Structures are given as structure tokens and as C-alpha cells.
Amino acid sequence: MNMLAYIIYLLITYLITVRVGWNFYRNGRVFILTLLRGDQLLTDFINRILLTGYYLMNLGYAALMLRTWDTIGTWQALLASIVVMTGRILLTLSVMHFCNMGVIYWIAQKQFRATKPNL
């Protein structure tokens, strides 16, 4: 039953990671473009690097999480394992997004203070 759990878990994780990553890529471009003051080439380059790193980090973490699973003997244990492991991935995604948004906010505040005229 572990193999079935692995397949279901990896499929769910892959779909969530790709969907969320693509949304971050598409919508985050505006924030990066603002921080880089309209430099589209650099913005697109940085955005692609962030997307690639995001995919590698999350899919690698998901693969490593397979090592922590116990042997599954019942359908109830199968469902519980998949839910717990998917929840861990979702928590990881949310923490990573929170940290990224914090860094973007910090950079924006730093730039705002640097360009603000002294009164």
C-alpha cells in the first residue's frame, strides 16, 4: 500500500507545486518589475530563476518526505498518511511564500526610504 500512497502523494504535490508556482511566477512579476524600476530583462531573468528554485525546492522536499513514512497497512492509514504529508507540503509552501513576501516588503521599504526626499 505504500507504493499507492507515494503515487497519490507525489501526484497531489506535483499539481499543487506547479499550480502555485505558476501563479507566483505570473503575479509576482509585477512586484519584481516595480522593485527593479522597470528593467524587464532583469525582472524576467530573476522571475525564472525564482520559479526554477521554487520547483526544485518543493519537489525535492516532497521526495525526501517519502523516507519518513511508516509502513501502511489499512485504507484508513493510507488516507491519513496522504493527508498529513500533503499538509506538511502546504505548510512549507506557505512559510516559503511568507518569507519571500517579507523580503520583497523589506526591499521595497529600503528603496522607498532611499528615494524619499528629506523634509
TANOR-V753021 format. One record per backbone hydrogen bond with DSSP energy under -1.0 kcal/mol. NH is the residue of the N-H (numbers start at 1). CO is the residue of the C=O. E is the energy in kcal/mol with one decimal. If there is no record, write none. Layout:
[[NH & CO & E] [NH & CO & E]]
This chain:
[[5 & 1 & -2.1] [6 & 2 & -2.8] [7 & 3 & -2.2] [8 & 4 & -2.5] [9 & 5 & -2.8] [10 & 6 & -2.9] [11 & 7 & -2.1] [12 & 8 & -2.5] [13 & 9 & -2.8] [14 & 10 & -2.5] [15 & 11 & -2.5] [16 & 12 & -2.6] [17 & 13 & -2.8] [18 & 14 & -2.7] [19 & 15 & -2.3] [20 & 16 & -2.7] [21 & 17 & -2.5] [22 & 18 & -2.4] [23 & 19 & -2.0] [24 & 20 & -2.6] [25 & 21 & -2.5] [26 & 22 & -2.7] [27 & 23 & -2.7] [28 & 24 & -2.5] [32 & 28 & -2.2] [33 & 29 & -2.9] [34 & 30 & -1.9] [35 & 31 & -2.3] [36 & 32 & -2.2] [37 & 34 & -1.3] [38 & 33 & -2.8] [39 & 36 & -1.1] [40 & 38 & -1.3] [43 & 39 & -2.1] [44 & 40 & -2.6] [45 & 41 & -2.1] [46 & 42 & -2.7] [47 & 43 & -2.6] [48 & 44 & -2.1] [49 & 45 & -2.0] [50 & 46 & -2.6] [51 & 47 & -2.1] [52 & 48 & -2.5] [53 & 49 & -2.7] [54 & 50 & -2.3] [55 & 51 & -2.5] [56 & 52 & -2.6] [57 & 53 & -2.6] [58 & 54 & -2.4] [59 & 55 & -2.6] [60 & 56 & -1.9] [61 & 57 & -2.2] [62 & 58 & -2.3] [63 & 59 & -2.0] [64 & 60 & -2.2] [65 & 61 & -1.9] [67 & 64 & -1.4] [68 & 65 & -1.3] [69 & 66 & -1.1] [78 & 74 & -1.9] [79 & 75 & -2.4] [80 & 76 & -2.5] [81 & 77 & -2.4] [82 & 78 & -2.2] [83 & 79 & -2.3] [84 & 80 & -2.4] [85 & 81 & -2.5] [86 & 82 & -2.3] [87 & 83 & -2.4] [88 & 84 & -1.9] [89 & 85 & -1.8] [90 & 86 & -2.4] [91 & 87 & -2.4] [92 & 88 & -2.3] [93 & 89 & -2.7] [94 & 90 & -2.3] [95 & 91 & -2.3] [96 & 92 & -2.5] [97 & 93 & -2.4] [98 & 94 & -2.4] [99 & 95 & -2.4] [100 & 96 & -2.5] [101 & 97 & -2.6] [102 & 98 & -2.1] [103 & 99 & -2.2] [104 & 100 & -2.4] [105 & 101 & -2.6] [106 & 102 & -2.4] [107 & 103 & -2.6] [108 & 104 & -2.5] [109 & 105 & -2.6] [110 & 106 & -2.2] [111 & 107 & -2.4] [112 & 108 & -2.5] [113 & 109 & -2.4] [114 & 110 & -1.7] [115 & 111 & -1.9] [116 & 112 & -1.2]]
